[in-house]
Amino acid sequence: MVGIEADGGQHYEFKSKERDENRAEELKKLGVKIIRFSDLEILTNIDGVYEIIRKILEKKKKRLSPSPQSSFHRGEEARVKRLSSKERGG
């Protein structure tokens, strides 16, 4: 899972930055990766921000998608089980 945060100027102060880091660590434990962008970055480079988000999501998608080979093996395993069951009369 991915969380996207837009940080304004107050996030650059020590206490805010520390709170942000603590929150990101807690979310990481829950499987959430936080991506941060400054408000200025979003306002002046929205295409670059979009591209970074797209690449991160694409990487996550590839890691979560089963490989064609593993899908084949699972399907083949299920077919073998069905055939074995039929041979036993089930």
N, CA, C and O atoms as a MOPAC input file, in Angstrom:
PM7 MOZYME 1SCF
protein

 N      0.84100 1    -1.16200 1     0.00000 1
 C      0.00000 1     0.00000 1     0.00000 1
 C      0.89400 1     1.23600 1     0.00000 1
 O      1.99200 1     1.22800 1     0.55700 1
 N      0.40200 1     2.29400 1    -0.63500 1
 C      1.18000 1     3.52100 1    -0.74300 1
 C      0.35100 1     4.68700 1    -0.21600 1
 O     -0.83700 1     4.80400 1    -0.51300 1
 N      0.99300 1     5.54500 1     0.56900 1
 C      0.38000 1     6.79000 1     1.02100 1
 C      1.15900 1     7.94300 1     0.42400 1
 O      2.38900 1     7.92000 1     0.38000 1
 N      0.43500 1     8.95400 1    -0.03600 1
 C      1.08000 1    10.11200 1    -0.63800 1
 C      0.80600 1    11.31400 1     0.24200 1
 O     -0.33900 1    11.59800 1     0.59500 1
 N      1.88000 1    12.02100 1     0.59400 1
 C      1.73900 1    13.16900 1     1.47100 1
 C      2.26500 1    14.41300 1     0.78900 1
 O      3.34900 1    14.41000 1     0.20400 1
 N      1.48400 1    15.47300 1     0.87100 1
 C      1.90100 1    16.78200 1     0.36500 1
 C      2.30700 1    17.61700 1     1.57400 1
 O      1.47800 1    17.92800 1     2.43000 1
 N      3.56900 1    17.97300 1     1.63800 1
 C      4.09700 1    18.70300 1     2.78900 1
 C      4.18100 1    20.19600 1     2.50900 1
 O      4.78100 1    20.62500 1     1.52400 1
 N      3.57300 1    20.97200 1     3.38500 1
 C      3.70700 1    22.43200 1     3.33100 1
 C      4.91100 1    22.86200 1     4.14700 1
 O      5.65100 1    22.02400 1     4.66100 1
 N      5.10500 1    24.15200 1     4.26500 1
 C      6.26800 1    24.70900 1     4.95300 1
 C      6.43700 1    24.24500 1     6.38000 1
 O      7.56700 1    24.07600 1     6.83800 1
 N      5.33200 1    24.02900 1     7.10800 1
 C      5.43300 1    23.62500 1     8.51300 1
 C      6.10500 1    22.25900 1     8.67100 1
 O      6.58400 1    21.93600 1     9.75800 1
 N      6.14900 1    21.46400 1     7.62200 1
 C      6.74800 1    20.13100 1     7.71000 1
 C      8.26900 1    20.16700 1     7.72900 1
 O      8.91300 1    19.14000 1     7.94400 1
 N      8.84000 1    21.33400 1     7.50700 1
 C     10.29100 1    21.44600 1     7.51100 1
 C     10.82700 1    21.83800 1     8.87900 1
 O     12.04000 1    21.86300 1     9.08500 1
 N      9.94600 1    22.14000 1     9.80500 1
 C     10.36000 1    22.43600 1    11.17500 1
 C     10.69900 1    21.12300 1    11.85700 1
 O     10.13400 1    20.08100 1    11.52700 1
 N     11.62500 1    21.17600 1    12.80900 1
 C     12.13500 1    19.95400 1    13.43600 1
 C     11.01600 1    19.07600 1    14.01700 1
 O     10.96900 1    17.87800 1    13.73800 1
 N     10.12100 1    19.65900 1    14.81700 1
 C      9.07000 1    18.85400 1    15.46400 1
 C      8.15200 1    18.20600 1    14.44500 1
 O      7.80000 1    17.03400 1    14.58000 1
 N      7.76500 1    18.95200 1    13.43500 1
 C      6.88600 1    18.40300 1    12.39100 1
 C      7.58400 1    17.29500 1    11.61800 1
 O      6.99300 1    16.25800 1    11.31500 1
 N      8.83500 1    17.53200 1    11.31100 1
 C      9.60700 1    16.53400 1    10.56900 1
 C      9.72700 1    15.24100 1    11.37200 1
 O      9.59100 1    14.14400 1    10.83100 1
 N      9.98400 1    15.38900 1    12.67500 1
 C     10.09300 1    14.22700 1    13.56400 1
 C      8.75400 1    13.47000 1    13.62600 1
 O      8.73000 1    12.24100 1    13.56600 1
 N      7.65600 1    14.20600 1    13.74400 1
 C      6.32300 1    13.58100 1    13.76800 1
 C      6.04100 1    12.83900 1    12.46300 1
 O      5.50900 1    11.72900 1    12.47100 1
 N      6.40200 1    13.46200 1    11.35100 1
 C      6.21400 1    12.82600 1    10.03700 1
 C      6.98900 1    11.51300 1     9.95300 1
 O      6.47000 1    10.50100 1     9.48200 1
 N      8.23600 1    11.54400 1    10.41600 1
 C      9.06700 1    10.34300 1    10.36600 1
 C      8.50500 1     9.23900 1    11.25800 1
 O      8.49200 1     8.07300 1    10.86500 1
 N      8.04300 1     9.59600 1    12.45200 1
 C      7.44700 1     8.60300 1    13.36300 1
 C      6.18800 1     7.99200 1    12.74900 1
 O      5.98800 1     6.77900 1    12.80600 1
 N      5.34600 1     8.83900 1    12.16400 1
 C      4.11600 1     8.35000 1    11.53700 1
 C      4.44700 1     7.42000 1    10.36400 1
 O      3.81300 1     6.37900 1    10.19000 1
 N      5.43800 1     7.80500 1     9.56800 1
 C      5.84400 1     6.97400 1     8.43100 1
 C      6.34700 1     5.61000 1     8.90500 1
 O      6.06800 1     4.59400 1     8.26900 1
 N      7.08800 1     5.58100 1    10.02200 1
 C      7.58700 1     4.31200 1    10.56500 1
 C      6.43400 1     3.41800 1    11.02400 1
 O      6.44100 1     2.21200 1    10.77600 1
 N      5.45200 1     4.00900 1    11.68800 1
 C      4.28700 1     3.23500 1    12.14000 1
 C      3.49400 1     2.69600 1    10.95100 1
 O      3.06000 1     1.54400 1    10.95500 1
 N      3.31200 1     3.52800 1     9.94900 1
 C      2.59000 1     3.08300 1     8.75300 1
 C      3.36100 1     2.00400 1     8.01100 1
 O      2.76800 1     1.08700 1     7.44300 1
 N      4.68200 1     2.11400 1     8.01500 1
 C      5.52300 1     1.10000 1     7.36700 1
 C      5.30600 1    -0.26700 1     8.00200 1
 O      5.28200 1    -1.28300 1     7.30800 1
 N      5.14700 1    -0.29100 1     9.32700 1
 C      4.87900 1    -1.54300 1    10.03600 1
 C      3.56900 1    -2.17100 1     9.58000 1
 O      3.39200 1    -3.38700 1     9.65400 1
 N      2.65600 1    -1.33300 1     9.11000 1
 C      1.35800 1    -1.81000 1     8.61900 1
 C      1.38000 1    -2.07100 1     7.11600 1
 O      0.35600 1    -2.40600 1     6.52200 1
 N      2.55400 1    -1.91600 1     6.50700 1
 C      2.69200 1    -2.19200 1     5.08300 1
 C      2.41800 1    -1.00300 1     4.18100 1
 O      2.20400 1    -1.17300 1     2.98000 1
 N      2.42100 1     0.19800 1     4.74100 1
 C      2.15700 1     1.40200 1     3.94900 1
 C      3.46100 1     2.15700 1     3.72500 1
 O      4.14700 1     2.52700 1     4.67800 1
 N      3.79500 1     2.37900 1     2.47100 1
 C      4.98000 1     3.16700 1     2.12800 1
 C      4.51500 1     4.59900 1     1.87600 1
 O      3.62100 1     4.83200 1     1.06200 1
 N      5.11800 1     5.54700 1     2.57000 1
 C      4.75400 1     6.95700 1     2.42000 1
 C      5.69600 1     7.61000 1     1.41000 1
 O      6.91800 1     7.49300 1     1.50400 1
 N      5.10200 1     8.29000 1     0.45700 1
 C      5.85500 1     9.08100 1    -0.51500 1
 C      5.53800 1    10.53300 1    -0.20700 1
 O      4.37000 1    10.91500 1    -0.12200 1
 N      6.57000 1    11.33800 1    -0.04200 1
 C      6.36400 1    12.75300 1     0.31000 1
 C      6.78700 1    13.66200 1    -0.82700 1
 O      7.80300 1    13.44900 1    -1.48900 1
 N      5.97100 1    14.68000 1    -1.02800 1
 C      6.30300 1    15.73500 1    -1.97600 1
 C      6.04400 1    17.06200 1    -1.28400 1
 O      5.10500 1    17.19300 1    -0.49800 1
 N      6.88100 1    18.04100 1    -1.58200 1
 C      6.63500 1    19.37500 1    -1.03200 1
 C      5.51100 1    20.02400 1    -1.83400 1
 O      5.28400 1    19.68800 1    -2.99700 1
 N      4.82300 1    20.94600 1    -1.20100 1
 C      3.76000 1    21.63700 1    -1.92300 1
 C      4.33200 1    22.38000 1    -3.12600 1
 O      3.69000 1    22.45700 1    -4.17300 1
 N      5.52600 1    22.92100 1    -2.98000 1
 C      6.16900 1    23.62700 1    -4.07700 1
 C      6.45600 1    22.68700 1    -5.24900 1
 O      6.24500 1    23.03600 1    -6.41100 1
 N      6.93600 1    21.49800 1    -4.92000 1
 C      7.22300 1    20.49700 1    -5.95500 1
 C      5.95200 1    20.13200 1    -6.71900 1
 O      5.97100 1    20.00400 1    -7.94300 1
 N      4.86200 1    19.96900 1    -5.99800 1
 C      3.58500 1    19.62400 1    -6.62900 1
 C      3.10800 1    20.76300 1    -7.52800 1
 O      2.64300 1    20.53100 1    -8.64400 1
 N      3.22600 1    21.99100 1    -7.03300 1
 C      2.75700 1    23.15100 1    -7.79600 1
 C      3.60700 1    23.45500 1    -9.02500 1
 O      3.09300 1    23.93700 1   -10.03500 1
 N      4.90600 1    23.17500 1    -8.94000 1
 C      5.78800 1    23.56000 1   -10.03900 1
 C      6.22600 1    22.40400 1   -10.93300 1
 O      6.78000 1    22.62900 1   -12.00900 1
 N      5.97900 1    21.15100 1   -10.49000 1
 C      6.45000 1    20.00100 1   -11.27100 1
 C      5.47400 1    18.82900 1   -11.15100 1
 O      5.87000 1    17.71300 1   -10.81600 1
 N      4.21900 1    19.08900 1   -11.42300 1
 C      3.20100 1    18.04200 1   -11.25200 1
 C      3.47500 1    16.83400 1   -12.15400 1
 O      3.18800 1    15.70300 1   -11.76400 1
 N      4.02200 1    17.05500 1   -13.34600 1
 C      4.33100 1    15.93000 1   -14.23300 1
 C      5.41500 1    15.03700 1   -13.63900 1
 O      5.33900 1    13.81200 1   -13.74100 1
 N      6.42000 1    15.64400 1   -13.02100 1
 C      7.46900 1    14.86800 1   -12.37800 1
 C      6.95200 1    14.09400 1   -11.17900 1
 O      7.33800 1    12.94700 1   -10.95700 1
 N      6.07800 1    14.72600 1   -10.40800 1
 C      5.45300 1    14.06500 1    -9.25200 1
 C      4.62800 1    12.86800 1    -9.73300 1
 O      4.71100 1    11.77400 1    -9.17500 1
 N      3.84300 1    13.09700 1   -10.76200 1
 C      3.02300 1    12.01600 1   -11.32600 1
 C      3.90700 1    10.85100 1   -11.77800 1
 O      3.59000 1     9.69000 1   -11.52300 1
 N      5.00600 1    11.16700 1   -12.44500 1
 C      5.88800 1    10.12100 1   -12.96300 1
 C      6.50200 1     9.29500 1   -11.83000 1
 O      6.60800 1     8.07300 1   -11.94100 1
 N      6.90200 1     9.94700 1   -10.75700 1
 C      7.46200 1     9.23400 1    -9.60000 1
 C      6.41400 1     8.30000 1    -9.00400 1
 O      6.70500 1     7.14000 1    -8.71200 1
 N      5.20100 1     8.80400 1    -8.82500 1
 C      4.12300 1     7.97900 1    -8.26300 1
 C      3.83300 1     6.80400 1    -9.18300 1
 O      3.68600 1     5.67300 1    -8.72000 1
 N      3.75000 1     7.06400 1   -10.48600 1
 C      3.45400 1     6.00400 1   -11.45500 1
 C      4.51200 1     4.90100 1   -11.39900 1
 O      4.17800 1     3.71600 1   -11.41200 1
 N      5.79500 1     5.29300 1   -11.33600 1
 C      6.87400 1     4.29700 1   -11.29800 1
 C      6.81700 1     3.45500 1   -10.02600 1
 O      7.01600 1     2.24100 1   -10.07500 1
 N      6.55100 1     4.08500 1    -8.90900 1
 C      6.46700 1     3.34800 1    -7.64300 1
 C      5.30400 1     2.35800 1    -7.67800 1
 O      5.45000 1     1.21000 1    -7.25800 1
 N      4.16200 1     2.79600 1    -8.17500 1
 C      3.00600 1     1.90200 1    -8.25600 1
 C      3.24900 1     0.76800 1    -9.24400 1
 O      2.81600 1    -0.36100 1    -9.01300 1
 N      3.92700 1     1.05700 1   -10.32200 1
 C      4.24700 1     0.02300 1   -11.30800 1
 C      5.15700 1    -1.03500 1   -10.70000 1
 O      4.95800 1    -2.22900 1   -10.92200 1
 N      6.16700 1    -0.59800 1    -9.92500 1
 C      7.07100 1    -1.54900 1    -9.24800 1
 C      6.28800 1    -2.44000 1    -8.29600 1
 O      6.47600 1    -3.65600 1    -8.27000 1
 N      5.40200 1    -1.81800 1    -7.50900 1
 C      4.60400 1    -2.58800 1    -6.54900 1
 C      3.71500 1    -3.58300 1    -7.27800 1
 O      3.56000 1    -4.72100 1    -6.83500 1
 N      3.14000 1    -3.16600 1    -8.37700 1
 C      2.25500 1    -4.02900 1    -9.15900 1
 C      3.02300 1    -5.25100 1    -9.66500 1
 O      2.51800 1    -6.37200 1    -9.61600 1
 N      4.24500 1    -5.02800 1   -10.15200 1
 C      5.05700 1    -6.13700 1   -10.66200 1
 C      5.40200 1    -7.12300 1    -9.55900 1
 O      5.41200 1    -8.33300 1    -9.78500 1
 N      5.69100 1    -6.60100 1    -8.34300 1
 C      6.03800 1    -7.48600 1    -7.23000 1
 C      4.83300 1    -8.29400 1    -6.76700 1
 O      4.98600 1    -9.42100 1    -6.29600 1
 N      3.63200 1    -7.72600 1    -6.89800 1
 C      2.43600 1    -8.41100 1    -6.42600 1
 C      1.86700 1    -9.37700 1    -7.44800 1
 O      1.16100 1   -10.31800 1    -7.08500 1
 N      2.16700 1    -9.15600 1    -8.72600 1
 C      1.63000 1   -10.01800 1    -9.78000 1
 C      2.38200 1   -11.33900 1    -9.80100 1
 O      3.61300 1   -11.36200 1    -9.77200 1
 N      1.63700 1   -12.44300 1    -9.85000 1
 C      2.33000 1   -13.73600 1    -9.95300 1
 C      2.98000 1   -13.84800 1   -11.32300 1
 O      2.45700 1   -13.33500 1   -12.31200 1
 N      4.10200 1   -14.50900 1   -11.37300 1
 C      4.76100 1   -14.68900 1   -12.66000 1
 C      3.94900 1   -15.67500 1   -13.48800 1
 O      3.27300 1   -16.53200 1   -12.91800 1
 N      3.99300 1   -15.58000 1   -14.80900 1
 C      3.24900 1   -16.52600 1   -15.65900 1
 C      3.64200 1   -17.95900 1   -15.36700 1
 O      2.80500 1   -18.86000 1   -15.42700 1
 N      4.90800 1   -18.17700 1   -15.05000 1
 C      5.37300 1   -19.52600 1   -14.76800 1
 C      4.73100 1   -20.07500 1   -13.49700 1
 O      4.31300 1   -21.23200 1   -13.47100 1
 N      4.64600 1   -19.25700 1   -12.43400 1
 C      4.05400 1   -19.75200 1   -11.19600 1
 C      2.56100 1   -19.98200 1   -11.37800 1
 O      2.00900 1   -20.90200 1   -10.77400 1
 N      1.89100 1   -19.17100 1   -12.19600 1
 C      0.47200 1   -19.38400 1   -12.46700 1
 C      0.28400 1   -20.70300 1   -13.19000 1
 O     -0.65100 1   -21.44900 1   -12.90000 1
 N      1.17800 1   -20.99400 1   -14.14000 1
 C      1.09600 1   -22.23800 1   -14.88000 1
 C      1.24500 1   -23.42600 1   -13.94800 1
 O      0.49400 1   -24.39800 1   -14.02700 1
 N      2.22900 1   -23.33200 1   -13.06200 1
 C      2.46200 1   -24.44600 1   -12.14600 1
 C      1.27600 1   -24.65900 1   -11.20700 1
 O      0.90700 1   -25.79900 1   -10.92700 1
 N      0.68100 1   -23.58000 1   -10.72300 1
 C     -0.49800 1   -23.74300 1    -9.85600 1
 C     -1.63600 1   -24.37200 1   -10.63800 1
 O     -2.32400 1   -25.25800 1   -10.13100 1
 N     -1.83900 1   -23.92400 1   -11.86700 1
 C     -2.89900 1   -24.48300 1   -12.70900 1
 C     -2.63400 1   -25.94100 1   -13.02500 1
 O     -3.54600 1   -26.76700 1   -12.98900 1
 N     -1.40500 1   -26.25100 1   -13.33000 1
 C     -1.01200 1   -27.62300 1   -13.63900 1
 C     -1.20800 1   -28.51500 1   -12.41100 1
 O     -1.67700 1   -29.64700 1   -12.52400 1
 N     -0.84200 1   -27.99000 1   -11.23700 1
 C     -1.01300 1   -28.74500 1   -10.00000 1
 C     -2.49200 1   -29.04200 1    -9.75000 1
 O     -2.84200 1   -30.15100 1    -9.34700 1
 N     -3.35500 1   -28.05800 1    -9.98600 1
 C     -4.79500 1   -28.26500 1    -9.79600 1
 C     -5.31400 1   -29.30300 1   -10.78100 1
 O     -6.14500 1   -30.13700 1   -10.42000 1
 N     -4.82800 1   -29.26100 1   -12.03500 1
 C     -5.27200 1   -30.22300 1   -13.04700 1
 C     -4.85800 1   -31.63800 1   -12.65300 1
 O     -5.63500 1   -32.58100 1   -12.80500 1
 N     -3.65200 1   -31.78300 1   -12.15500 1
 C     -3.16200 1   -33.10000 1   -11.72800 1
 C     -4.01300 1   -33.61700 1   -10.57100 1
 O     -4.35600 1   -34.79900 1   -10.54200 1
 N     -4.35700 1   -32.75400 1    -9.62200 1
 C     -5.18600 1   -33.17300 1    -8.50000 1
 C     -6.56200 1   -33.62200 1    -8.97600 1
 O     -7.09700 1   -34.61500 1    -8.48200 1
 N     -7.14100 1   -32.89300 1    -9.93800 1
 C     -8.46200 1   -33.27100 1   -10.46100 1
 C     -8.39300 1   -34.62900 1   -11.14500 1
 O     -9.27200 1   -35.47100 1   -10.96500 1
 N     -7.33400 1   -34.83500 1   -11.93400 1
 C     -7.17200 1   -36.11200 1   -12.63300 1
 C     -7.00000 1   -37.23500 1   -11.61800 1
 O     -7.59900 1   -38.29800 1   -11.77600 1
 N     -6.20400 1   -37.02600 1   -10.59200 1
 C     -5.97900 1   -38.05300 1    -9.57100 1
 C     -7.27200 1   -38.38200 1    -8.86400 1
 O     -7.55200 1   -39.54600 1    -8.57600 1
 N     -8.05300 1   -37.37400 1    -8.58600 1
 C     -9.32500 1   -37.56600 1    -7.90600 1
 C    -10.28000 1   -38.39400 1    -8.75300 1
 O    -10.98600 1   -39.25800 1    -8.23400 1
 N    -10.30100 1   -38.13300 1   -10.04600 1
 C    -11.17200 1   -38.89600 1   -10.96400 1
 C    -10.73300 1   -40.35300 1   -11.02100 1
 O    -11.56800 1   -41.25700 1   -11.06500 1
 N     -9.42600 1   -40.57800 1   -11.02000 1
 C     -8.90500 1   -41.94100 1   -11.06900 1
 C     -9.28900 1   -42.73300 1    -9.81200 1
 O     -9.45800 1   -43.95200 1    -9.84800 1
 N     -9.42200 1   -41.99300 1    -8.69900 1
 C     -9.80300 1   -42.66300 1    -7.45300 1
 C    -11.30600 1   -42.80100 1    -7.33100 1
 O    -11.80800 1   -43.37800 1    -6.36600 1
 N    -12.03200 1   -42.26400 1    -8.32500 1
 C    -13.47600 1   -42.36000 1    -8.28100 1
 C    -14.14100 1   -41.19500 1    -7.61000 1
 O    -15.32400 1   -41.28500 1    -7.28200 1
 N    -13.42900 1   -40.07800 1    -7.38400 1
 C    -13.95900 1   -38.92700 1    -6.68100 1
 C    -14.30200 1   -37.86700 1    -7.59900 1
 O    -14.76800 1   -36.80900 1    -7.17500 1

